[in-house]
Amino acid sequence: MTVEAGAPPARALNSTLIVVCQSMQGLAFGAIALFLPLIRHDLGISPSQAGLLAASGTFTYALMQIPSGYLSDRFDAKRLFVMGLLGVNVLSLTFSLLDSYGWLLANQAVSGVFRALVFAPGLMLISRQFREDRRATAMGLYVAGGFSSNILLNALGPVLVGPLGWRWLMVIFAASGMLVVLAFAKLGDSAPPKAEARPPTWADARELLSHRAVWLSGFIQFVRLAVVTGMAFWLPSLIVEEKGYSLGTAGVVVAIGAAVTAPSNFLGGWVSDRLGRPLAVVGTSLAMLAVTIFLIPFVDTLPALIAVIAVNSIFLQLYFGPLFAVPLQYVGTTNAGLVTGFSNFCANLGGVVFSFGLGAFKDATGSFDGGLWALAGLCAAALSVTWLISRLPTERTSR
């Protein structure tokens, strides 16, 4: 764990607990994606129905982003963070006990509400452990936790699912997550807000959310999570059903991807902060994603597939921290929770569209190829939008 140089032990402990909490809650969504072929078999559902299972949670998660960001600016971020984590883990536990497709949809829809109470408050909590000029580094470190847990999940999940079954594994993940949350509730503390911070008014919200840079960044966020969610949810199924490999092999491939994604979150933020050029990191990432996603349908041999997915995974979240930092350069950081909430709202609209859309492409065409090429085209469009943002005048001072 890397925290601000010279930080007191309390900050190091807080940062560690925040990242571990984020890591544990990431297991729930990752487990559903990894075990999706088994879940579909048990429930007898189609790819479109499976896509709707992912989209239901992502949709409510998206709708709650702006309210969550607003609440983070007004109330104790730690309390919201703990409330959201407890809800996510309880619903992960109940997911493993349900057999009805309708109840599973409802479970994921409610889970999305609680996941929204984790994201913006968590980003605010960890950002306050770092200096203002290390904001992108802090954000990258935060999201790296979720990908770190995926390494463990995809490495051990296929091995343990045989003797334990996917339901018992989800019980274990949920119970472990609740223990970590209780540790943070007891040992962690809320970092104090900035002295000049004040709760946003409706006039503030309208002014902030009408800025061109905020909307253009929102489009890139749409593309970012369309790619992340679509790949995370459907990659195991693509490897098993279209490439013809076993679930164990799919787990290894996804684990390799997660292993390179986790450090890239932190690296992207660090590079962005050191260079002071977050848009350069965003543009480079989008260009590489467009190329690697376009190539996936043409790659069938395992070494080549691993190589393409590994390169894709390096850039998948490399620009997470820089992209969230971009609009704050134009509107200031006083009400960062609201701006972050809007950004993640846009991102999760993309997640909704492509968690369902890739399954719909599969149903309609019998292949994931068309959906992957659509994602590659979106990355190219987002690269153009990055150039448009670079032409806007920057206001670096907080309001």
N, C-alpha and C positions, 0 to 999 in steps of 0.2 A: 504494500500500500504506500503510495507516494502522496504526501501532503505538503502544503506550503512550507518551505524551508524555515526553520526556527519556530514552527508552530508549537504551542503548548500541547502536552499530552492529551488534554481534553478534546482538542480539535482533531488529533489523530484518531482517538477513540470514536468520536462522532462520525468522522468520515468513513472509518472502517465499518461501523454498524450500519450506516446508511447504504453503503454499497452492497453489503451482505444481504440486507433486507431486500434491496432491489433484485439481487441475484436469486434469492429464494422464490420471490413471487414470479420471476420469469420462468421457473420450472413448470408451472401449471400450464401456460399456453404452449410451451415447448413440448411438453409431454403429449398434449392432444395432437399436435402436428406429427410427432414421431410415431405415435401409436395409431394414427388415423387409419391405416389399412386394417388393423385389428378392430378398431371401433366400428368402422364401416361394416366389417364382416359380422360382428356381433349384433349390430342393430339393423343390418340389411338396408343401408341407405345408399343413395346414388352420389356421384361426385358433386352434383349441384346442391344436394341436401347437405353434404359435408361442408361445402363452401358457405352455405347459409349459416351453418353452426359457427363458423369463424366470424362471419359478417355480423351476426346478431350482437356479439360482444363488442366488436370493433365499432359498430354503429352507435351504441349507447356510450361507449368510451369517447367517441368523437363528440357527441352532443354535450357531454359533460366537461369538455376541456375549457371552454371559456368560463362557465360557472366555477370550475375548480381553480382556475387562475385568479379569478376575482376574489374568491374566498381566501386564497393564499395571501393576497395583499391585505386582507382585512383581519384575518384571525391567525391563531397560532399554527404555524406550518407543521410543527411536530405532531400536534394533536390530530390534524387532518391526515397526515402521513400514516400514523399508527392506525387510525380508524379504517383507512383504505386497505392497508395490509391485512388487518384482521378479517375484513370482509372477503377479500380475495382468497385467503387461505381456507376460510370456512366454506366458501362456495366450491373451491377445488375439492375439498373433502366430500361435499354432497354430490358433486359431479360423478364421483366414483361409485356412488350408491344408486344412481338412477338408471332405469332401463328404457324409459319412454323418450322418444325423440323430441316430442313437444316440451317435456320438462327439461331436457338438456338444453334446448333453445332458450327457454326462460332462464335457466341457470346462468348461461353465458351472457344473456342480456343484462342481468342484475350484476354479474361479475364485472362487466364493462364500466358500470357506474362506480364501483369501488376502486377499480384500477385507475380511473381518472383522478381519484383522491390521492393516489400514490405519486403520479408523475410530476405535476407542477409543484406541489409542496416539497417533494424530494429534491427536485432541481434547485429550488430556492434554499433548502437546508444545506446542500453541499456547496452551492455557490458562495454561501456566507462563510465557509471555512477557508476561502482563498481570497487573495487580493483581487481588486477590480480588473486588473489587466491579465488575470489568469482565469477569466470566466469560461472561455472555451475549453480550457484544460479541465476545469471542474466538471463541466457538463459531459465531456467525453469520458471522464473517470466514472461518473454516475451510471451511464448507460452500459459501460463495459461490464458492470456486474451481471446484467442479464445474460450477456453472451458468455461470461465465464461459467455460469451454471449450465449453459447448453453444452459446453465441452464435456462436463461430467455426465449429463443426461444422455447424450448421444453415444458416449463411449461405453457406459455401463447399462443404459436402458435396454438395449437389445439382448444383453446377456441375462439380465435379471427378469425380463418380462416372461421368459419361459417358465421358471419355477414359481414366480409370484403372480404373474398376470398384471395387465395394465391397471386394473382397479386398485389392487393393493399398493402398487408403486405410487399412484396418485395420493393414496392415504398417507403413505410415508412422507411424500413431498410436502403435503399440507401440514402435517404434524410438525415437521422440521421447521417449516416457515413460521408457524405460530410461536415456536420456542425462540427463534431469532427476534421476532417482533417484540416479544415480552422482554427480551434482553435490552433492546433499544429503548423501550418504554421506561425501563428501570434505570438504565445507565446513561442514555443519551440525553441531550438537552437542546433546547431551541436556541439557535444562534440569534443574537439580537439583530433586529432590522437596522438598516441605515438610518442615521439621525434625521435625514431630510425626508424620509419615506412618509407618505400619507395615503390613506385609503383612496382609491380612485373614485371620482364622481362619474355620473353618466356623461357629462360633457367631456371629461378626460378620456373616457372610453371611446366616445365617438371620434375625438381628435386623433387618438392613438391608432385606432383601427381603420382610419380613412387614409393613412399615409401610404403612398404608392409602394414604398419599399416593403411595408408589412404585407401587402397583397401579393406582390411579386415573389417575396420569400415564401408566402403561403402556397403558391403554385409549386415551387420546388419542394416544399414539405409534402405536398400531395404525392408528388412523384417518389420522394424518398421512401415513404412508408408503403406506397403501392408496391415498390420493389422489395422492401424488407419483409412485409407481411406475406406477399405472394410467394416469395422464395422460401420463407421460413415454413409456411403452412403446407406448401405443395411439393417442395423439393424431395422429401422422403418418398412420396407417392410417385413422383416422376421417375426417380431412380429405380423403384421396384417395378412399376407397371409399364414404363416405356423403355427403360434401358435394360430391364430383365435381370436385375441383381437382387440379392436377398435383403431382408430387413436389416440384418446385421451389417452387411456392406453399406447400406444406406446410412445406418447410424455412424459408421466410421467416416464416411465421406462428409456427412453433416458436422461431425465432431471436428474434423480437420478444418472445415470452414469456420466454425465457431472459434477454434483455437487461434486463427489469424485475425478474426474480427475483433475479439476482445481487446487485444493490445492496440489495434488500429484506432479504436475509439479515443483512447488517451493520446496516442501519437498525433492524430489529426488535430486535436485541440492544442497540443503543445506546439506543433509546427505553426498553426494559425496564430497563436499568441506571440511566438518568437518573431515571426515575420511581419505580424500586423496586417496580414492579407488573407482574411478568411474566405473571400470570394475565389481566390486562386485555388485553395484546397477544395472548395465546392465544385468548381469547374473541372478540375482534373479528375475528381471522383466520378462525376457524371459521365465524362467522356469514356472512362474505363468501364463503367457499368454498362453503357450502351453497347460497347464492343463485346464484352464477355457474355452478356445475356443473349445477344444476337447469335453467338456461336454455339450455345448450349444444344440446340436441336441437331446440330451437325456432328456432335461429338458422342461417340458410343463406347470406345475403348476405355477401360477403367483408369489407366494412368492419365490419359488426356482429359477425361471428365474431372478427375481430382484436380488437375492443374488449372483448368478453366474455372472451376468452382472456388478454388483457393484464391486465385487472382481476383475474382468477383468479390469474395468475402473480405479481402483486404480493403476494398473501396466501398463496401456496402454501408458502413457506418463511419468511415474515416472523416466524413464531413458533418457528423451529427452536431458536435459542439460548435464548430464554425458557423453552421447554418442557423442555429438558434441565436448565436451572437450577432449575426448580420443585421436584423431589424433594429436591435438595440443601439447600433451605431448611428441610426437615423432618428430614433424617437427617444433615446435616453433610457436609463435603467431604473427610474424612480418607481414605476409600476411594471416591473419586469414580469410579475406573475400573470398579469392580464395579457401581455404580448406573447408570453410563452404559451399560455392557454390557447390563444387564437392560432398560433403556429401549429400546435399539436392537434387542434381541431381540423385544420386543413390536411395535416398529415394523415389523420385517421379516416378522413373521407376517402383518401387514396387506398388505405388499408381495407376499408369496406368494399370498395369497388373491385379490387383485384383479389381479395381472399375469396369472394364469390365468383368474380369474373373468370379466373383461371379454371375453376371447376366448370363453369358454364361453357367456356371454350372447349374443354375436354369432352363434355357431353355432346356438344354440337358438331365437333369435327373429329372426335376420336383421338385427339392429340393435344398436347399442351403447346405445340409449336406456335400457333397463331397468337396465343396469349403472351408468350415470351417475346415475340417480335413486337407486339403492341407496347410492352414494357420498355423495350430497347428504343422504340420511337419516342416514348415519353421522356426518356433520359436525354435524348438529343434535343427535344423541345425545351427541357429545363436548362440545358446548357446555354441555349440562346437567351433565356430569361436571365441567367446569371450575368451575361454581358449587359443586358438592359439595366440591371441594378447597379452595375459598376459605373454607369453614366450619370447616376443621381448624385447630387451634392450630399456629403456626409456631415452629420452633426454628431460629434463624439461626446459632447458634454451632456451630463445628466441634467434633467429638468428639475 
